[in-house]
Amino acid sequence: MTPNGFGRVPDNLIGGYFSSLGNLIAQDYPTYRVGVSISLPWGNRTAKANLGRTLVEGTRIGNQRAQTEQVIEAEVRNALQAVRSAEALLASAIASRIADEHLEASEQRQFAAGTTTTYLVLERQNNLRASRSRELLAQTALNRAISEFQRATGTTLIANNVTVSTTGQRELQMVKGVSRSFK
């Protein structure tokens, strides 16, 4: 025993840095560890978290679908309103043209009778040309509105009697009167 009450220190623990390295290399004091780890899923938190994520994703997809349906519905409604407006504009332009045709014919009869001037005849003819131009513009606007409505409702190909079929691996055939093949 030593004066401080402890036992004697072993020789291999006395020394400095190099003797500690020698003890480490010699493995004078090997350490062994044995353990068992058991994990019990109390409450199954991982599955609950996955379920929560899935439910949130399902809600997000449902909201996105509803939003897309609303956008499509609005496009169809707007396209239908544009068709109705264009039809009304065309009807108005046709009525205007018919009235200008009657005025121009009347002015021609008056000119033949000698009761009007060339200026008034030319003015009526210019008005008739302008009315015909407005009618063509209205017809063009109606055609555009109809094509937009067909695009919004997805009936463009059906309305134009176009069928699309795949024949083979990478060949596309479109039929409208004359067959065409694209490769």
C-alpha positions in Angstrom: 0.0 0.0 0.0 1.0 3.5 -0.7 0.9 6.3 1.9 -2.3 7.7 0.3 -4.2 4.5 0.9 -4.3 3.2 -2.6 -2.7 0.1 -3.9 0.4 0.1 -6.0 0.1 1.3 -9.7 0.9 -1.4 -12.3 4.2 -0.9 -14.2 2.6 -0.7 -17.6 0.5 2.4 -16.5 3.6 4.3 -15.4 5.2 6.3 -18.1 4.5 9.0 -20.6 3.0 9.3 -24.1 5.2 6.6 -25.7 4.4 3.9 -23.1 0.7 4.7 -23.6 1.1 4.1 -27.3 2.9 0.8 -26.6 0.1 -0.3 -24.3 -2.4 0.6 -27.1 -0.6 -1.4 -29.7 0.0 -4.4 -27.4 -3.8 -4.4 -26.6 -3.1 -5.1 -22.9 -6.6 -4.0 -22.0 -9.0 -5.1 -24.7 -12.6 -3.9 -24.4 -15.6 -5.9 -25.5 -19.1 -4.7 -25.8 -22.3 -6.7 -26.4 -25.7 -5.1 -26.8 -29.2 -5.7 -28.1 -31.3 -2.9 -29.5 -35.1 -3.4 -29.7 -37.3 -0.8 -31.3 -41.1 -1.2 -30.7 -43.2 1.2 -32.7 -45.5 2.5 -29.9 -48.2 4.5 -31.7 -46.7 3.8 -35.2 -45.7 7.5 -35.7 -44.0 6.9 -39.1 -47.1 5.3 -40.6 -49.2 8.1 -39.2 -46.9 10.7 -40.6 -47.0 9.0 -44.0 -50.8 8.9 -43.9 -50.9 12.6 -43.0 -48.7 13.5 -45.9 -50.8 11.3 -48.3 -54.0 13.0 -47.1 -52.5 16.4 -47.5 -51.3 15.5 -51.0 -54.8 14.1 -51.9 -56.4 17.4 -50.7 -53.9 19.4 -52.8 -54.6 17.3 -55.9 -58.4 17.7 -55.3 -58.0 21.5 -55.0 -55.9 21.6 -58.1 -58.5 19.6 -60.0 -61.3 21.8 -58.8 -59.3 24.9 -59.8 -58.7 23.4 -63.3 -62.3 22.6 -63.7 -63.3 26.1 -62.8 -60.8 27.5 -65.3 -62.2 25.2 -68.1 -65.8 26.1 -67.1 -65.0 29.8 -67.3 -63.3 29.4 -70.7 -66.3 27.6 -72.1 -68.7 30.1 -70.7 -66.6 33.0 -72.1 -66.3 31.3 -75.5 -70.1 30.7 -75.6 -70.7 34.4 -74.7 -68.3 35.4 -77.4 -70.2 33.3 -80.0 -73.5 34.8 -78.9 -72.0 38.4 -79.2 -70.5 37.7 -82.5 -73.8 36.3 -83.8 -75.6 39.4 -82.7 -72.9 41.6 -84.3 -73.2 39.7 -87.5 -77.0 40.0 -87.5 -76.6 43.8 -86.9 -74.1 44.0 -89.8 -76.3 42.1 -92.1 -79.3 44.4 -91.3 -77.1 47.4 -91.9 -75.9 46.1 -95.2 -79.4 45.4 -96.4 -80.5 48.9 -95.4 -77.5 50.4 -97.2 -78.3 48.3 -100.3 -81.8 49.7 -100.3 -80.5 53.2 -99.8 -78.0 52.8 -102.6 -80.6 51.4 -105.0 -83.0 54.2 -104.1 -80.2 56.7 -104.7 -79.5 55.1 -108.1 -83.2 55.4 -109.1 -83.2 59.0 -108.0 -80.0 59.7 -110.0 -81.6 58.0 -113.1 -84.6 60.3 -112.6 -82.3 63.3 -112.3 -83.4 64.2 -108.7 -80.0 63.7 -107.0 -76.3 64.3 -107.5 -73.4 62.1 -108.3 -71.9 62.9 -104.9 -74.9 61.4 -103.1 -74.8 58.3 -105.3 -71.0 57.8 -104.5 -71.6 58.5 -100.8 -74.3 55.7 -100.7 -72.0 53.4 -102.6 -69.2 54.1 -100.1 -71.6 53.4 -97.2 -72.6 50.1 -98.8 -69.0 49.1 -99.2 -68.3 50.0 -95.6 -71.4 48.0 -94.5 -70.2 45.0 -96.5 -66.8 45.3 -94.9 -68.3 45.4 -91.4 -70.3 42.3 -92.3 -67.2 40.5 -93.4 -65.4 41.5 -90.2 -68.4 40.3 -88.1 -68.4 37.0 -90.0 -64.7 36.6 -89.3 -65.2 37.4 -85.6 -68.0 34.8 -85.5 -65.7 32.2 -87.1 -63.0 33.0 -84.6 -65.5 32.8 -81.7 -66.8 29.4 -83.0 -63.2 28.0 -83.3 -62.4 29.3 -79.8 -65.6 27.6 -78.5 -64.6 24.4 -80.2 -61.2 24.6 -78.7 -62.6 25.2 -75.2 -65.0 22.3 -75.5 -62.4 20.0 -77.2 -64.5 19.5 -80.4 -62.3 21.1 -83.0 -61.3 17.8 -84.7 -64.8 16.4 -84.6 -66.4 19.6 -86.0 -63.9 19.5 -88.9 -64.4 15.7 -89.6 -60.7 15.0 -88.7 -59.8 11.6 -87.3 -56.5 10.8 -85.9 -55.3 7.3 -85.7 -51.9 5.7 -85.0 -50.8 3.0 -87.4 -47.6 1.3 -86.5 -45.0 2.5 -83.9 -44.3 6.1 -84.8 -46.6 6.9 -87.7 -49.6 9.3 -87.3 -52.3 9.4 -89.9 -54.8 12.3 -90.2 -57.8 12.0 -92.4 -59.8 14.9 -93.7 -60.9 14.3 -97.3 -57.3 13.3 -98.3 -55.1 10.9 -96.2 -51.8 12.2 -95.1 -49.1 10.3 -93.2 -46.5 11.7 -91.0 -43.5 9.8 -89.9 
